[in-house]
């Protein structure tokens, strides 16, 4: 079991932000990444659709021999991970917006959350916000249109800038000092967001925390890779693989998958 790969899936290329953190922290681990770009974004789909897509992704990774699955998608985590954990005998790591550190450290007592509709409307998200919103104000904003732009390689486009200006303006007007990114696609916007936000507004995403949690679970289960062989990295996408290749820092092999 130790030498089997870590499986990671997302509703597209955004979860590579999580893959990069896992690969950096656990360089000896083999990984299989699945980008379900054909069905992106998940955020506008029903809970049942999200569960069915997550089942399909999970079974693909299990059939590839994965020892653990990271659901590198906020929407899939908040809508489907309970079902997956109940129905599959494999450890799952989920991802949620990093509300806790923002809520504990805010000085203005106002934080903003940029996420998909599917994440913001989920039961798990509301359960989390209820824990930390008693003494602070949380401004929720659906990032409508952002994921499709990222999936088509339009990271630095005027359309992206226009969307972000529209979404950030009401948050800044209410004096946020933390912006929580609630979608794994959104860390790729950090360079643009940094230029658009005042210096006092800090940006938080969940990538590093997810990598550390993956390491912790593998250590507890005694599943850490102990092989001296070079780890295998495989990336699959049912969308445009040129876009996926363009955002990777390394020359990994990306395969198209009719999935």
Beta strands, then each sheet from edge to edge (+ up, - down):
strand 1: 6-10
strand 2: 31-35
strand 3: 68-71
strand 4: 91-93
strand 5: 110-115
strand 6: 137-142
strand 7: 178-182
strand 8: 202-204
strand 9: 233-237
strand 10: 254-256
sheet 1: 4+ 3+ 1+ 2+ 9+ 10+
sheet 2: 6+ 5+ 7+ 8+
end
